[in-house]
Amino acid sequence: MGTARAGEFRRDAVRIALTRGLSRRQIADDLGIGMSTPNKWITTHGDTDVVSNEDREPALENDRLRREKRILREERDILEKATQFVASLKP
């Protein structure tokens, strides 16, 4: 009985990790498990039917949008610094 619940807990953790878009650190903290544990579970259970295709597609789109957002923020920060530098050169 304990093993079945442990397996269910792992599958639920993988489903949460793949669909909610939380970082591995957030998942580990929320579930009270070690930092590397979510990665191990995702590697083990990630290719099974833990997450339906309906749930996986929005999660993949969220990941893509988060990467794009991060890149855009980095570009914005660089442009802000360049603007400040150019403004400081004017007499």
C-alpha positions in Angstrom: 0.0 0.0 0.0 2.8 2.5 0.8 4.6 1.7 -2.5 1.4 2.4 -4.5 1.0 5.8 -2.8 4.7 6.6 -3.3 4.3 5.8 -7.0 1.1 7.9 -7.2 2.9 10.8 -5.5 5.8 10.6 -8.0 3.4 10.6 -11.0 1.5 13.5 -9.5 4.8 15.4 -9.0 5.8 14.7 -12.6 2.4 15.9 -13.9 2.7 19.1 -11.9 6.2 19.7 -13.1 5.3 19.2 -16.7 2.1 21.1 -16.8 2.3 24.0 -14.3 5.5 25.5 -15.5 7.1 25.7 -12.1 10.8 25.5 -11.6 12.3 22.3 -10.3 13.4 24.2 -7.2 9.8 25.4 -6.6 8.4 21.9 -7.0 11.0 20.4 -4.6 10.3 23.1 -2.0 6.5 22.7 -2.4 6.6 18.9 -2.1 9.3 18.8 0.6 11.7 16.7 -1.5 15.3 17.1 -2.5 16.4 19.4 -5.3 17.5 16.6 -7.7 14.5 14.4 -7.0 12.1 16.0 -9.5 14.6 15.7 -12.3 15.1 12.0 -11.5 11.3 11.4 -11.5 10.8 13.4 -14.7 13.5 11.3 -16.4 11.9 8.1 -15.1 8.2 8.9 -15.6 8.3 11.8 -18.2 7.7 9.7 -21.2 4.8 7.7 -19.8 1.2 8.6 -19.9 1.4 10.7 -16.7 0.5 13.8 -18.7 -2.0 13.7 -21.5 -1.2 15.4 -24.8 -3.9 17.9 -24.1 -2.0 19.0 -21.0 1.5 18.7 -22.5 0.9 21.0 -25.5 0.0 24.1 -23.4 3.0 23.3 -21.1 5.3 23.2 -24.0 3.9 26.5 -25.3 4.4 28.0 -21.8 8.0 26.8 -21.8 8.6 28.4 -25.2 7.0 31.7 -24.1 9.0 31.8 -20.9 12.2 31.4 -22.8 11.2 34.1 -25.2 10.2 36.4 -22.3 13.6 35.8 -20.7 15.4 36.7 -23.9 13.3 39.8 -24.5 14.1 41.0 -20.9 17.8 40.5 -21.4 17.7 42.4 -24.7 15.7 45.2 -23.0 18.2 45.4 -20.2 21.1 45.7 -22.6 19.3 48.4 -24.5 18.6 50.4 -21.3 22.3 50.2 -20.4 23.3 51.3 -23.8 20.9 54.2 -23.7 22.3 55.3 -20.3 25.8 55.0 -21.6 25.1 57.1 -24.7 23.2 59.7 -22.6 26.2 60.0 -20.3 28.5 60.9 -23.3 26.5 63.9 -24.3 27.8 67.2 -22.8 
